[in-house]
Every structure is written in C-alpha cells, then in structure tokens.
C-alpha cells in the first residue's frame, strides 16, 4: 500500500439526485379584533384552510406565503414572523412535507373589507374562534394553528404535535472519526 495513490471519486450530481425531496406549503394566520382565526373555503375540496398554499419551485416559504395571500385574499397583507414549521409524513399520493405558518397579525374592519376571493378557487371566508377550529379544519391543521396561536417563539411540530423532549443519545467518537463524505451534511 505504501506509495500507492488512491483516488476517491464522488459523484456529486448522483448524490444530489438521490437526496430526499419534500413538498413545501406556507400559510398565514390572520386574526380579527376578537382573536378569531381567518379561514377560507376552497371550491376544489371539502373543508376549510388558512390562507396559503404550495410553495413553487425556487420560491422561499415566506415568498410563497406572500404570493398565496395576494392570490387568495386579493390584497398584499403584510406577513410577519414564522410561527410554526410542521413536518408531515408521506401519505400517498402525497410526499412528506414541511408546512410553514406565518403571522398575519390582526385585521381591522378596513383590512377585512379589502378581502376579495378568487371565485374559481375560494367560495367564502370566515373568522372562527380558536376553540372551534376542530369543527372546520383537518385535525393536523387544527393542531398546527393552535400551536401557532400559543407560541411566543417559532415552534417545530411533527404532524401537528410537539415532539417529545427526550434527550438524544450522545454522538460517540466512533461516529465522528472521518466517516463523513466531504461536502455532505
């Protein structure tokens, strides 16, 4: 072995092609002066949603949320801080996803009067009390919105639940002794 030259090859393109891909969606939690949450009713499926939707290719979650709010509510309402990131496991035909909720703040009567729904996408909107979310939203989304309403800092969820805070096992030296491939995280 002494004097032999070894060349390690790493096909970055193949590596990238094999990485996990997830869908991303972003919504916005708007409230009225009574603390009720703005929900919209899609025309293309049953139930209610918060304003928002799928993030497009090369679009950040915040930019996607802004675009969706403009499209769905007909006005570029300001969007504030991140409230929640929710990991959603795959459920065919859907891939796994990351769902973001941002703070839309409180809408006054003048702001609410500016809402213009696209009739081909949304049939109505309503402000719903937080304790009535379960009657309007899918359970996972109701949990996500309630978590968004109850946090002072961004929250991480998995399927609408806060993961347990059990300690992770320590990383042993054997796991860190040069076994990492360069440029991979």
C-alpha positions in Angstrom: 0.0 0.0 0.0 2.9 2.4 0.6 3.4 4.6 -2.3 0.1 3.7 -4.0 -2.2 6.5 -5.0 -5.8 6.1 -4.2 -8.3 8.3 -5.9 -11.7 8.6 -4.2 -14.4 9.7 -6.6 -17.6 11.2 -5.5 -20.4 11.8 -8.0 -22.0 15.0 -6.6 -24.7 15.1 -9.3 -25.8 11.5 -8.5 -25.7 12.2 -4.7 -27.9 15.3 -5.1 -30.3 13.4 -7.3 -30.7 10.8 -4.6 -31.5 13.2 -1.8 -34.9 13.3 -0.2 -37.3 15.8 -1.7 -40.3 17.1 0.2 -43.2 19.3 -0.7 -43.4 22.7 1.0 -46.5 24.7 1.8 -46.9 28.0 3.6 -50.0 29.5 5.2 -50.7 32.7 7.2 -52.6 33.0 10.5 -54.7 36.2 10.4 -57.0 37.1 13.3 -59.7 39.7 13.8 -60.1 42.0 16.8 -61.8 39.2 18.8 -58.9 36.8 18.3 -60.8 34.6 15.8 -58.8 33.0 13.0 -59.4 33.7 9.3 -60.3 30.6 7.4 -61.0 30.2 3.7 -63.2 27.6 2.0 -61.7 26.1 -1.2 -64.0 25.3 -4.2 -61.9 22.3 -5.2 -62.1 20.3 -2.0 -64.2 19.9 1.2 -63.4 21.7 4.4 -61.6 24.9 5.3 -58.0 26.1 5.2 -55.9 29.0 6.4 -54.9 31.3 3.5 -51.8 29.9 1.8 -50.8 27.0 -0.4 -48.0 25.2 -2.1 -44.6 26.8 -2.4 -43.4 26.9 -6.0 -40.0 25.8 -7.4 -37.2 28.1 -6.2 -39.6 30.1 -4.0 -38.9 30.5 -0.3 -41.8 29.7 2.1 -42.2 33.4 3.0 -42.3 34.5 -0.6 -44.8 31.6 -1.3 -47.0 32.8 1.6 -47.0 36.3 0.3 -47.9 35.2 -3.2 -50.7 32.9 -2.0 -52.1 35.7 0.3 -52.2 38.1 -2.6 -53.8 35.5 -4.9 -56.3 34.2 -2.3 -57.3 37.4 -0.5 -56.7 39.9 -3.3 -54.5 42.2 -1.3 -50.8 42.1 -0.3 -51.4 42.0 3.5 -48.1 42.2 5.5 -46.8 38.9 6.8 -44.8 38.8 9.9 -42.7 36.3 11.8 -42.6 32.5 11.4 -44.9 30.8 13.9 -44.7 27.1 13.1 -42.8 24.6 11.0 -44.6 21.2 10.8 -43.1 18.0 9.4 -45.8 15.9 7.8 -45.0 12.3 6.9 -45.8 10.9 3.5 -49.3 9.8 2.9 -49.7 8.6 -0.7 -50.3 10.1 -3.1 -48.6 12.9 -1.1 -44.9 13.0 -0.4 -43.7 14.1 3.0 -43.7 17.8 3.6 -42.8 20.8 5.6 -45.7 23.1 6.4 -44.9 26.7 7.5 -47.3 29.1 9.2 -46.5 32.8 9.4 -48.1 35.5 11.5 -50.5 37.8 9.6 -51.4 39.8 12.7 -54.8 41.3 13.4 -57.0 42.6 10.6 -59.2 45.6 11.4 -62.6 46.2 9.7 -60.9 48.2 6.9 -58.5 45.4 6.1 -61.2 42.8 6.1 -63.3 44.9 3.7 -60.3 44.7 1.2 -60.5 40.8 1.0 -61.6 39.8 -2.5 -61.6 36.0 -3.0 -60.9 34.4 -6.4 -64.3 32.7 -7.2 -62.7 29.8 -9.1 -60.6 28.9 -6.0 -62.3 30.1 -2.8 -66.1 30.3 -2.1 -66.0 32.1 1.2 -64.1 33.2 4.3 -65.0 33.2 8.0 -63.4 34.1 11.3 -63.5 31.2 13.6 -62.9 31.1 17.4 -59.8 29.0 18.3 -61.9 26.6 20.3 -64.0 25.9 17.1 -61.1 25.1 14.8 -61.7 21.3 15.1 -65.1 21.7 13.6 -63.6 23.4 10.5 -60.1 22.1 9.9 -58.5 18.7 9.5 -57.1 17.6 12.9 -53.5 18.1 11.9 -54.1 21.6 10.6 -56.2 22.5 13.7 -53.3 21.4 15.9 -50.9 23.4 13.8 -52.9 26.5 14.0 -53.5 26.2 17.8 -49.7 25.7 18.2 -49.2 28.9 16.2 -51.6 30.8 18.4 -49.9 29.6 21.6 -46.3 30.3 20.9 -44.0 33.3 21.5 -41.2 31.6 19.6 -41.3 29.6 16.4 -42.4 26.0 17.1 -41.4 22.8 15.5 -44.1 20.2 15.1 -44.4 16.7 13.6 -47.9 16.1 12.2 -49.2 18.9 14.3 -47.7 17.6 17.6 -44.7 18.9 19.5 -42.1 16.1 19.6 -41.1 14.7 22.9 -38.2 16.5 24.5 -36.3 13.3 25.5 -32.6 13.6 25.2 -30.8 12.3 22.2 -28.1 9.7 22.6 -24.6 11.3 22.6 -22.6 11.1 19.4 -19.7 8.7 20.0 -16.2 9.3 18.8 -16.6 6.2 16.5 -19.4 8.1 14.7 -17.2 11.1 14.1 -13.9 9.6 13.1 -13.6 10.6 9.5 -16.6 8.6 8.2 -18.2 11.7 6.7 -18.1 12.2 3.0 -16.7 15.6 2.0 -19.3 18.3 1.2 -22.2 16.3 2.7 -24.2 17.4 5.6 
